[in-house]
Amino acid sequence: MALASLVIMPNAEQRTGPGHLAAASYVLAASLVLLLACGEQPARAPHPTRPLGEARARALIAQVIQEQGDSPAAGRRIALPKARELQVDVTVAGHMYGIAFITAEERPRLGTGVPAPDVGSNALQLVRDVTNHQARILVLHDTNYMTDEQAGDDRDVSSVVVEHRLQRDVRDFLAEAKRQNWP
């Protein structure tokens, strides 16, 4: 349909001339070339992905805590249901809340003690220490922060985008902690 609007149709007097057949052949050939050039590209396989590294995640978390006017502190262990423990990676000095970045290696050991990863959701997942219910921990699963390994502009998800998403999540958590005046 779109190609028909590009083709100028001759009137009845022009159709009878000797050059009409050659012109019509040229228009038909050009239309076919355009049609083939506009064809759909085959689907491409997604690029291999990997989670954001735990050391980089910790550094970004600490950076956001500092940007929000607090001091990052060393992590600690908290008690989870069913006699499991969670290693909190970074805490906020003087407060009972912190952030745990959960990796694939940690997930089986934690079992149902932490919420399952909810890939694609923007909802923040929190757990509480069963021995101290005032302690709130933001759970960040590495599977929610996947980047591809492709270089250049042909990327599905760049590491910069993933890092910004992690920083946003930590910033939102800290803002909620301050808004609700968590201890």
Backbone as JSON Lines, residues from 0, in Angstrom:
{"i":0,"aa":"M","n":[0.81,-1.18,0.0],"ca":[0.0,0.0,0.0],"c":[0.86,1.25,0.0]}
{"i":1,"aa":"A","n":[1.88,1.3,0.81],"ca":[2.72,2.47,0.89],"c":[3.47,2.7,-0.41]}
{"i":2,"aa":"L","n":[3.84,1.61,-1.09],"ca":[4.55,1.75,-2.35],"c":[3.66,2.3,-3.44]}
{"i":3,"aa":"A","n":[2.39,1.99,-3.42],"ca":[1.48,2.48,-4.44],"c":[1.41,3.99,-4.43]}
{"i":4,"aa":"S","n":[1.57,4.61,-3.29],"ca":[1.51,6.07,-3.23],"c":[2.78,6.69,-3.81]}
{"i":5,"aa":"L","n":[3.86,5.92,-3.93],"ca":[5.08,6.44,-4.5],"c":[5.1,6.33,-6.03]}
{"i":6,"aa":"V","n":[4.32,5.45,-6.58],"ca":[4.3,5.21,-8.03],"c":[3.35,6.21,-8.68]}
{"i":7,"aa":"I","n":[3.84,6.92,-9.68],"ca":[2.99,7.87,-10.4],"c":[2.33,7.11,-11.53]}
{"i":8,"aa":"M","n":[1.04,7.05,-11.52],"ca":[0.29,6.3,-12.53],"c":[0.08,7.19,-13.75]}
{"i":9,"aa":"P","n":[0.44,6.73,-14.93],"ca":[0.26,7.53,-16.14],"c":[-1.22,7.62,-16.51]}
{"i":10,"aa":"N","n":[-1.6,8.73,-17.19],"ca":[-2.98,8.84,-17.65],"c":[-3.15,8.03,-18.93]}
{"i":11,"aa":"A","n":[-4.34,7.98,-19.46],"ca":[-4.64,7.12,-20.61],"c":[-3.8,7.47,-21.83]}
{"i":12,"aa":"E","n":[-3.49,8.75,-22.07],"ca":[-2.71,9.14,-23.25],"c":[-1.28,8.67,-23.13]}
{"i":13,"aa":"Q","n":[-0.72,8.69,-21.91],"ca":[0.67,8.28,-21.73],"c":[0.83,6.77,-21.81]}
{"i":14,"aa":"R","n":[-0.21,6.0,-21.54],"ca":[-0.12,4.53,-21.56],"c":[0.06,3.99,-22.97]}
{"i":15,"aa":"T","n":[-0.23,4.77,-23.98],"ca":[-0.16,4.26,-25.35],"c":[1.16,4.54,-26.0]}
{"i":16,"aa":"G","n":[2.04,5.33,-25.38],"ca":[3.32,5.69,-25.99],"c":[4.28,4.51,-26.01]}
{"i":17,"aa":"P","n":[5.33,4.58,-26.9],"ca":[6.28,3.47,-27.04],"c":[7.16,3.27,-25.8]}
{"i":18,"aa":"G","n":[7.39,4.28,-25.01],"ca":[8.25,4.14,-23.83],"c":[7.51,3.65,-22.6]}
{"i":19,"aa":"H","n":[6.2,3.46,-22.75],"ca":[5.4,3.07,-21.59],"c":[5.82,1.72,-21.03]}
{"i":20,"aa":"L","n":[6.07,0.75,-21.87],"ca":[6.44,-0.59,-21.41],"c":[7.76,-0.56,-20.64]}
{"i":21,"aa":"A","n":[8.73,0.18,-21.14],"ca":[10.03,0.29,-20.46],"c":[9.86,1.0,-19.11]}
{"i":22,"aa":"A","n":[9.06,2.06,-19.09],"ca":[8.85,2.81,-17.85],"c":[8.12,1.96,-16.83]}
{"i":23,"aa":"A","n":[7.13,1.21,-17.28],"ca":[6.38,0.35,-16.38],"c":[7.28,-0.75,-15.82]}
{"i":24,"aa":"S","n":[8.17,-1.29,-16.63],"ca":[9.1,-2.32,-16.17],"c":[10.06,-1.75,-15.13]}
{"i":25,"aa":"Y","n":[10.51,-0.52,-15.37],"ca":[11.42,0.13,-14.43],"c":[10.73,0.37,-13.08]}
{"i":26,"aa":"V","n":[9.49,0.85,-13.12],"ca":[8.73,1.11,-11.9],"c":[8.5,-0.19,-11.14]}
{"i":27,"aa":"L","n":[8.17,-1.25,-11.85],"ca":[7.93,-2.55,-11.22],"c":[9.22,-3.07,-10.57]}
{"i":28,"aa":"A","n":[10.34,-2.96,-11.27],"ca":[11.62,-3.43,-10.72],"c":[12.02,-2.62,-9.49]}
{"i":29,"aa":"A","n":[11.83,-1.3,-9.56],"ca":[12.17,-0.45,-8.42],"c":[11.28,-0.77,-7.23]}
{"i":30,"aa":"S","n":[10.0,-1.03,-7.48],"ca":[9.07,-1.38,-6.41],"c":[9.48,-2.68,-5.73]}
{"i":31,"aa":"L","n":[9.9,-3.66,-6.52],"ca":[10.33,-4.94,-5.95],"c":[11.58,-4.78,-5.09]}
{"i":32,"aa":"V","n":[12.53,-3.97,-5.56],"ca":[13.75,-3.73,-4.79],"c":[13.4,-3.07,-3.45]}
{"i":33,"aa":"L","n":[12.53,-2.05,-3.49],"ca":[12.12,-1.39,-2.26],"c":[11.39,-2.35,-1.32]}
{"i":34,"aa":"L","n":[10.55,-3.18,-1.88],"ca":[9.78,-4.12,-1.07],"c":[10.7,-5.12,-0.39]}
{"i":35,"aa":"L","n":[11.7,-5.61,-1.11],"ca":[12.63,-6.57,-0.52],"c":[13.53,-5.91,0.52]}
{"i":36,"aa":"A","n":[13.9,-4.66,0.29],"ca":[14.76,-3.95,1.23],"c":[14.04,-3.64,2.54]}
{"i":37,"aa":"C","n":[12.73,-3.55,2.51],"ca":[11.95,-3.21,3.7],"c":[11.49,-4.45,4.46]}
{"i":38,"aa":"G","n":[11.93,-5.62,4.06],"ca":[11.5,-6.85,4.72],"c":[11.92,-6.88,6.17]}
{"i":39,"aa":"E","n":[11.25,-7.72,6.95],"ca":[11.57,-7.86,8.36],"c":[12.92,-8.52,8.55]}
{"i":40,"aa":"Q","n":[13.62,-8.05,9.57],"ca":[14.89,-8.68,9.9],"c":[14.6,-9.9,10.75]}
{"i":41,"aa":"P","n":[15.4,-10.94,10.6],"ca":[15.16,-12.14,11.42],"c":[15.37,-11.81,12.9]}
{"i":42,"aa":"A","n":[14.66,-12.5,13.74],"ca":[14.79,-12.31,15.19],"c":[16.2,-12.66,15.61]}
{"i":43,"aa":"R","n":[16.75,-11.86,16.49],"ca":[18.1,-12.14,16.95],"c":[18.05,-12.7,18.37]}
{"i":44,"aa":"A","n":[19.0,-13.51,18.68],"ca":[19.07,-14.1,20.02],"c":[19.47,-13.02,21.02]}
{"i":45,"aa":"P","n":[18.96,-13.09,22.24],"ca":[19.37,-12.11,23.24],"c":[20.85,-12.28,23.57]}
{"i":46,"aa":"H","n":[21.46,-11.18,23.99],"ca":[22.86,-11.24,24.38],"c":[22.99,-12.0,25.7]}
{"i":47,"aa":"P","n":[24.11,-12.67,25.91],"ca":[24.33,-13.33,27.2],"c":[24.32,-12.28,28.31]}
{"i":48,"aa":"T","n":[23.75,-12.63,29.45],"ca":[23.67,-11.68,30.56],"c":[24.39,-12.23,31.78]}
{"i":49,"aa":"R","n":[24.69,-11.31,32.69],"ca":[25.31,-11.67,33.96],"c":[24.82,-10.68,35.0]}
{"i":50,"aa":"P","n":[24.77,-11.09,36.26],"ca":[24.33,-10.15,37.29],"c":[25.43,-9.14,37.62]}
{"i":51,"aa":"L","n":[25.01,-8.02,38.12],"ca":[25.95,-7.02,38.64],"c":[26.77,-7.69,39.74]}
{"i":52,"aa":"G","n":[28.05,-7.46,39.77],"ca":[28.93,-8.08,40.76],"c":[28.62,-7.62,42.18]}
{"i":53,"aa":"E","n":[28.81,-8.51,43.14],"ca":[28.49,-8.19,44.54],"c":[29.36,-7.06,45.08]}
{"i":54,"aa":"A","n":[30.64,-7.04,44.73],"ca":[31.52,-5.97,45.22],"c":[31.07,-4.62,44.66]}
{"i":55,"aa":"R","n":[30.7,-4.6,43.39],"ca":[30.23,-3.34,42.78],"c":[28.91,-2.91,43.42]}
{"i":56,"aa":"A","n":[28.03,-3.85,43.68],"ca":[26.75,-3.54,44.32],"c":[26.98,-2.93,45.7]}
{"i":57,"aa":"R","n":[27.87,-3.51,46.48],"ca":[28.18,-2.97,47.82],"c":[28.71,-1.54,47.73]}
{"i":58,"aa":"A","n":[29.59,-1.3,46.76],"ca":[30.16,0.04,46.59],"c":[29.07,1.05,46.22]}
{"i":59,"aa":"L","n":[28.16,0.66,45.34],"ca":[27.07,1.55,44.95],"c":[26.12,1.83,46.1]}
{"i":60,"aa":"I","n":[25.83,0.79,46.89],"ca":[24.95,0.95,48.05],"c":[25.57,1.93,49.04]}
{"i":61,"aa":"A","n":[26.85,1.76,49.34],"ca":[27.54,2.66,50.27],"c":[27.55,4.09,49.73]}
{"i":62,"aa":"Q","n":[27.75,4.23,48.45],"ca":[27.76,5.56,47.82],"c":[26.41,6.26,47.98]}
{"i":63,"aa":"V","n":[25.33,5.54,47.76],"ca":[23.99,6.12,47.9],"c":[23.72,6.51,49.34]}
{"i":64,"aa":"I","n":[24.12,5.68,50.27],"ca":[23.92,6.0,51.69],"c":[24.63,7.32,52.02]}
{"i":65,"aa":"Q","n":[25.85,7.49,51.54],"ca":[26.59,8.73,51.78],"c":[25.9,9.91,51.1]}
{"i":66,"aa":"E","n":[25.45,9.73,49.87],"ca":[24.76,10.81,49.14],"c":[23.5,11.26,49.87]}
{"i":67,"aa":"Q","n":[22.88,10.35,50.61],"ca":[21.65,10.68,51.34],"c":[21.93,11.26,52.72]}
{"i":68,"aa":"G","n":[23.21,11.52,53.02],"ca":[23.56,12.19,54.27],"c":[23.81,11.27,55.44]}
{"i":69,"aa":"D","n":[23.91,9.98,55.19],"ca":[24.19,9.02,56.27],"c":[25.57,8.4,56.06]}
{"i":70,"aa":"S","n":[25.98,7.59,57.01],"ca":[27.26,6.89,56.89],"c":[27.01,5.4,56.74]}
{"i":71,"aa":"P","n":[27.62,4.79,55.71],"ca":[27.5,3.34,55.59],"c":[28.32,2.66,56.69]}
{"i":72,"aa":"A","n":[27.84,1.51,57.13],"ca":[28.53,0.76,58.17],"c":[28.66,-0.69,57.73]}
{"i":73,"aa":"A","n":[29.51,-1.4,58.42],"ca":[29.73,-2.81,58.11],"c":[28.43,-3.59,58.27]}
{"i":74,"aa":"G","n":[28.33,-4.62,57.49],"ca":[27.15,-5.48,57.58],"c":[27.14,-6.31,58.84]}
{"i":75,"aa":"R","n":[26.06,-7.01,59.03],"ca":[25.91,-7.9,60.19],"c":[24.99,-9.04,59.79]}
{"i":76,"aa":"R","n":[24.91,-10.02,60.64],"ca":[24.0,-11.14,60.4],"c":[22.71,-10.88,61.15]}
{"i":77,"aa":"I","n":[21.6,-11.25,60.49],"ca":[20.31,-11.18,61.17],"c":[19.66,-12.56,61.11]}
{"i":78,"aa":"A","n":[18.79,-12.82,62.06],"ca":[18.1,-14.1,62.14],"c":[16.85,-14.06,61.26]}
{"i":79,"aa":"L","n":[16.67,-15.14,60.51],"ca":[15.49,-15.32,59.67],"c":[14.66,-16.47,60.22]}
{"i":80,"aa":"P","n":[13.44,-16.63,59.75],"ca":[12.63,-17.79,60.18],"c":[13.33,-19.1,59.82]}
{"i":81,"aa":"K","n":[12.94,-20.16,60.5],"ca":[13.46,-21.51,60.26],"c":[14.96,-21.61,60.52]}
{"i":82,"aa":"A","n":[15.45,-20.89,61.53],"ca":[16.85,-20.95,61.98],"c":[17.84,-20.63,60.86]}
{"i":83,"aa":"R","n":[17.48,-19.75,59.99],"ca":[18.4,-19.32,58.92],"c":[18.92,-17.93,59.25]}
{"i":84,"aa":"E","n":[20.07,-17.61,58.65],"ca":[20.67,-16.3,58.87],"c":[20.93,-15.62,57.53]}
{"i":85,"aa":"L","n":[20.8,-14.29,57.55],"ca":[21.06,-13.48,56.36],"c":[22.22,-12.54,56.68]}
{"i":86,"aa":"Q","n":[23.2,-12.52,55.79],"ca":[24.3,-11.57,55.93],"c":[23.88,-10.26,55.26]}
{"i":87,"aa":"V","n":[23.73,-9.21,56.06],"ca":[23.41,-7.89,55.55],"c":[24.73,-7.29,55.06]}
{"i":88,"aa":"D","n":[24.76,-6.84,53.81],"ca":[26.01,-6.36,53.23],"c":[26.42,-4.98,53.73]}
{"i":89,"aa":"V","n":[25.47,-4.05,53.79],"ca":[25.76,-2.69,54.22],"c":[24.62,-2.22,55.12]}
{"i":90,"aa":"T","n":[24.98,-1.63,56.25],"ca":[23.96,-1.05,57.14],"c":[24.16,0.45,57.17]}
{"i":91,"aa":"V","n":[23.21,1.14,57.8],"ca":[23.29,2.58,57.95],"c":[23.68,2.84,59.41]}
{"i":92,"aa":"A","n":[24.8,3.54,59.59],"ca":[25.32,3.8,60.93],"c":[24.27,4.49,61.8]}
{"i":93,"aa":"G","n":[24.11,3.97,63.03],"ca":[23.17,4.55,63.97],"c":[21.73,4.14,63.77]}
{"i":94,"aa":"H","n":[21.49,3.24,62.83],"ca":[20.12,2.79,62.55],"c":[20.08,1.26,62.51]}
{"i":95,"aa":"M","n":[18.89,0.72,62.52],"ca":[18.72,-0.73,62.53],"c":[18.35,-1.28,61.16]}
{"i":96,"aa":"Y","n":[18.51,-0.5,60.11],"ca":[18.18,-0.98,58.77],"c":[19.43,-1.05,57.9]}
{"i":97,"aa":"G","n":[19.3,-1.86,56.86],"ca":[20.43,-2.06,55.96],"c":[19.98,-2.73,54.68]}
{"i":98,"aa":"I","n":[20.97,-3.1,53.87],"ca":[20.69,-3.66,52.55],"c":[21.49,-4.95,52.38]}
{"i":99,"aa":"A","n":[20.81,-5.99,51.89],"ca":[21.46,-7.27,51.57],"c":[21.34,-7.51,50.08]}
{"i":100,"aa":"F","n":[22.48,-7.74,49.42],"ca":[22.52,-8.07,48.0],"c":[22.67,-9.58,47.9]}
{"i":101,"aa":"I","n":[21.61,-10.26,47.46],"ca":[21.57,-11.72,47.46],"c":[22.08,-12.26,46.13]}
{"i":102,"aa":"T","n":[23.05,-13.14,46.18],"ca":[23.62,-13.76,44.98],"c":[23.07,-15.17,44.79]}
{"i":103,"aa":"A","n":[23.37,-15.73,43.64],"ca":[22.91,-17.09,43.32],"c":[23.47,-18.1,44.32]}
{"i":104,"aa":"E","n":[24.68,-17.86,44.83],"ca":[25.29,-18.78,45.79],"c":[24.57,-18.75,47.14]}
{"i":105,"aa":"E","n":[24.03,-17.61,47.52],"ca":[23.35,-17.46,48.81],"c":[21.91,-17.95,48.79]}
{"i":106,"aa":"R","n":[21.25,-17.84,47.65],"ca":[19.82,-18.14,47.56],"c":[19.43,-19.52,48.09]}
{"i":107,"aa":"P","n":[20.1,-20.61,47.72],"ca":[19.69,-21.93,48.22],"c":[19.79,-22.04,49.75]}
{"i":108,"aa":"R","n":[20.8,-21.45,50.33],"ca":[20.99,-21.5,51.77],"c":[19.9,-20.72,52.51]}
{"i":109,"aa":"L","n":[19.41,-19.65,51.89],"ca":[18.4,-18.81,52.53],"c":[16.99,-19.4,52.4]}
{"i":110,"aa":"G","n":[16.78,-20.18,51.35],"ca":[15.47,-20.82,51.15],"c":[14.33,-19.83,51.14]}
{"i":111,"aa":"T","n":[13.29,-20.16,51.89],"ca":[12.11,-19.3,51.95],"c":[12.25,-18.2,53.01]}
{"i":112,"aa":"G","n":[13.42,-18.07,53.58],"ca":[13.65,-17.03,54.59],"c":[13.62,-15.62,54.01]}
{"i":113,"aa":"V","n":[13.87,-15.51,52.72],"ca":[13.78,-14.21,52.03],"c":[12.78,-14.35,50.89]}
{"i":114,"aa":"P","n":[12.14,-13.25,50.49],"ca":[11.21,-13.33,49.37],"c":[11.94,-13.75,48.1]}
{"i":115,"aa":"A","n":[11.24,-14.5,47.27],"ca":[11.82,-14.93,45.99],"c":[12.04,-13.71,45.1]}
{"i":116,"aa":"P","n":[13.02,-13.79,44.2],"ca":[13.23,-12.66,43.28],"c":[11.97,-12.41,42.45]}
{"i":117,"aa":"D","n":[11.66,-11.16,42.26],"ca":[10.51,-10.77,41.46],"c":[11.02,-9.95,40.29]}
{"i":118,"aa":"V","n":[11.59,-10.65,39.3],"ca":[12.21,-10.0,38.16],"c":[11.16,-9.17,37.42]}
{"i":119,"aa":"G","n":[11.51,-7.94,37.12],"ca":[10.62,-7.07,36.39],"c":[9.74,-6.22,37.27]}
{"i":120,"aa":"S","n":[9.7,-6.47,38.55],"ca":[8.88,-5.69,39.46],"c":[9.72,-4.56,40.07]}
{"i":121,"aa":"N","n":[9.09,-3.45,40.33],"ca":[9.77,-2.34,41.0],"c":[9.51,-2.32,42.5]}
{"i":122,"aa":"A","n":[8.75,-3.3,43.0],"ca":[8.42,-3.34,44.43],"c":[9.68,-3.69,45.24]}
{"i":123,"aa":"L","n":[9.87,-2.98,46.33],"ca":[11.0,-3.26,47.21],"c":[10.62,-4.4,48.15]}
{"i":124,"aa":"Q","n":[11.54,-5.33,48.36],"ca":[11.3,-6.48,49.22],"c":[12.08,-6.31,50.52]}
{"i":125,"aa":"L","n":[11.36,-6.42,51.63],"ca":[11.97,-6.25,52.94],"c":[11.83,-7.51,53.77]}
{"i":126,"aa":"V","n":[12.81,-7.73,54.66],"ca":[12.72,-8.77,55.68],"c":[13.03,-8.12,57.02]}
{"i":127,"aa":"R","n":[12.59,-8.78,58.08],"ca":[12.87,-8.3,59.43],"c":[13.64,-9.37,60.19]}
{"i":128,"aa":"D","n":[14.45,-8.9,61.1],"ca":[15.19,-9.79,61.98],"c":[14.17,-10.4,62.95]}
{"i":129,"aa":"V","n":[14.1,-11.74,63.03],"ca":[13.1,-12.37,63.91],"c":[13.4,-12.13,65.39]}
{"i":130,"aa":"T","n":[14.64,-11.76,65.72],"ca":[14.96,-11.47,67.12],"c":[14.79,-9.99,67.45]}
{"i":131,"aa":"N","n":[14.64,-9.15,66.43],"ca":[14.46,-7.71,66.64],"c":[13.62,-7.17,65.48]}
{"i":132,"aa":"H","n":[12.33,-7.1,65.68],"ca":[11.41,-6.74,64.59],"c":[11.54,-5.3,64.11]}
{"i":133,"aa":"Q","n":[12.3,-4.48,64.83],"ca":[12.52,-3.11,64.36],"c":[13.58,-3.04,63.26]}
{"i":134,"aa":"A","n":[14.39,-4.08,63.15],"ca":[15.44,-4.1,62.12],"c":[14.82,-4.5,60.78]}
{"i":135,"aa":"R","n":[14.92,-3.6,59.82],"ca":[14.37,-3.84,58.47],"c":[15.52,-3.9,57.48]}
{"i":136,"aa":"I","n":[15.46,-4.9,56.62],"ca":[16.53,-5.1,55.64],"c":[15.93,-5.13,54.24]}
{"i":137,"aa":"L","n":[16.49,-4.31,53.36],"ca":[16.1,-4.33,51.95],"c":[16.82,-5.5,51.29]}
{"i":138,"aa":"V","n":[16.07,-6.36,50.62],"ca":[16.64,-7.51,49.92],"c":[16.7,-7.2,48.44]}
{"i":139,"aa":"L","n":[17.92,-7.17,47.91],"ca":[18.14,-6.94,46.49],"c":[18.71,-8.22,45.88]}
{"i":140,"aa":"H","n":[17.97,-8.84,44.98],"ca":[18.45,-10.07,44.33],"c":[19.28,-9.71,43.1]}
{"i":141,"aa":"D","n":[20.41,-10.39,42.95],"ca":[21.27,-10.11,41.8],"c":[20.55,-10.34,40.47]}
{"i":142,"aa":"T","n":[19.56,-11.22,40.45],"ca":[18.84,-11.51,39.2],"c":[17.98,-10.33,38.75]}
{"i":143,"aa":"N","n":[17.74,-9.36,39.62],"ca":[17.01,-8.15,39.22],"c":[17.95,-7.1,38.64]}
{"i":144,"aa":"Y","n":[19.24,-7.38,38.62],"ca":[20.22,-6.42,38.15],"c":[21.15,-7.09,37.14]}
{"i":145,"aa":"M","n":[20.55,-7.54,36.05],"ca":[21.29,-8.26,35.01],"c":[21.72,-7.29,33.9]}
{"i":146,"aa":"T","n":[22.96,-7.46,33.45],"ca":[23.49,-6.67,32.34],"c":[24.02,-7.61,31.28]}
{"i":147,"aa":"D","n":[24.02,-7.15,30.04],"ca":[24.58,-8.02,29.0],"c":[26.06,-7.73,28.84]}
{"i":148,"aa":"E","n":[26.73,-8.64,28.16],"ca":[28.18,-8.54,28.03],"c":[28.58,-7.93,26.7]}
{"i":149,"aa":"Q","n":[27.62,-7.45,25.96],"ca":[27.88,-6.87,24.64],"c":[28.52,-5.5,24.79]}
{"i":150,"aa":"A","n":[29.48,-5.2,23.94],"ca":[30.13,-3.89,23.97],"c":[29.47,-2.97,22.95]}
{"i":151,"aa":"G","n":[29.59,-1.7,23.17],"ca":[29.1,-0.72,22.19],"c":[27.63,-0.42,22.34]}
{"i":152,"aa":"D","n":[27.04,0.05,21.25],"ca":[25.64,0.49,21.25],"c":[24.64,-0.64,21.08]}
{"i":153,"aa":"D","n":[25.09,-1.81,20.68],"ca":[24.18,-2.92,20.41],"c":[23.97,-3.75,21.68]}
{"i":154,"aa":"R","n":[23.46,-3.11,22.73],"ca":[23.27,-3.76,24.02],"c":[21.8,-3.87,24.33]}
{"i":155,"aa":"D","n":[21.45,-4.91,25.06],"ca":[20.08,-5.03,25.56],"c":[19.93,-4.21,26.83]}
{"i":156,"aa":"V","n":[20.83,-4.4,27.79],"ca":[20.8,-3.65,29.05],"c":[22.24,-3.34,29.44]}
{"i":157,"aa":"S","n":[22.58,-2.06,29.49],"ca":[23.95,-1.69,29.83],"c":[24.15,-1.72,31.34]}
{"i":158,"aa":"S","n":[25.39,-1.83,31.75],"ca":[25.7,-1.85,33.18],"c":[25.34,-0.53,33.83]}
{"i":159,"aa":"V","n":[25.41,0.58,33.09],"ca":[25.05,1.88,33.64],"c":[23.57,1.91,34.02]}
{"i":160,"aa":"V","n":[22.72,1.36,33.17],"ca":[21.28,1.31,33.45],"c":[21.02,0.45,34.68]}
{"i":161,"aa":"V","n":[21.69,-0.67,34.77],"ca":[21.51,-1.59,35.91],"c":[21.99,-0.93,37.2]}
{"i":162,"aa":"E","n":[23.12,-0.25,37.14],"ca":[23.63,0.43,38.33],"c":[22.67,1.54,38.78]}
{"i":163,"aa":"H","n":[22.12,2.28,37.84],"ca":[21.16,3.32,38.19],"c":[19.9,2.73,38.83]}
{"i":164,"aa":"R","n":[19.47,1.58,38.34],"ca":[18.3,0.92,38.93],"c":[18.57,0.52,40.37]}
{"i":165,"aa":"L","n":[19.75,-0.04,40.64],"ca":[20.1,-0.42,42.01],"c":[20.16,0.83,42.9]}
{"i":166,"aa":"Q","n":[20.78,1.88,42.41],"ca":[20.87,3.12,43.18],"c":[19.49,3.69,43.47]}
{"i":167,"aa":"R","n":[18.6,3.65,42.5],"ca":[17.23,4.13,42.7],"c":[16.53,3.33,43.79]}
{"i":168,"aa":"D","n":[16.69,2.0,43.76],"ca":[16.04,1.15,44.76],"c":[16.55,1.45,46.17]}
{"i":169,"aa":"V","n":[17.85,1.63,46.3],"ca":[18.43,1.95,47.61],"c":[17.95,3.33,48.06]}
{"i":170,"aa":"R","n":[17.94,4.29,47.15],"ca":[17.48,5.64,47.47],"c":[16.02,5.63,47.95]}
{"i":171,"aa":"D","n":[15.17,4.87,47.25],"ca":[13.76,4.76,47.64],"c":[13.62,4.14,49.03]}
{"i":172,"aa":"F","n":[14.4,3.11,49.31],"ca":[14.37,2.46,50.62],"c":[14.78,3.45,51.72]}
{"i":173,"aa":"L","n":[15.86,4.17,51.5],"ca":[16.33,5.13,52.5],"c":[15.32,6.26,52.71]}
{"i":174,"aa":"A","n":[14.69,6.71,51.64],"ca":[13.68,7.77,51.76],"c":[12.5,7.28,52.58]}
{"i":175,"aa":"E","n":[12.1,6.04,52.38],"ca":[10.99,5.47,53.17],"c":[11.4,5.32,54.63]}
{"i":176,"aa":"A","n":[12.62,4.9,54.88],"ca":[13.11,4.76,56.26],"c":[13.08,6.1,56.98]}
{"i":177,"aa":"K","n":[13.48,7.14,56.3],"ca":[13.49,8.48,56.91],"c":[12.07,9.01,57.06]}
{"i":178,"aa":"R","n":[11.24,8.77,56.05],"ca":[9.86,9.25,56.1],"c":[9.1,8.65,57.29]}
{"i":179,"aa":"Q","n":[9.35,7.33,57.54],"ca":[8.66,6.65,58.63],"c":[9.45,6.69,59.95]}
{"i":180,"aa":"N","n":[10.59,7.36,59.9],"ca":[11.41,7.51,61.1],"c":[11.78,6.16,61.73]}
{"i":181,"aa":"W","n":[12.27,5.24,60.9],"ca":[12.69,3.94,61.41],"c":[13.9,4.1,62.32]}
{"i":182,"aa":"P","n":[13.96,3.25,63.36],"ca":[15.13,3.33,64.28],"c":[16.42,2.87,63.61]}
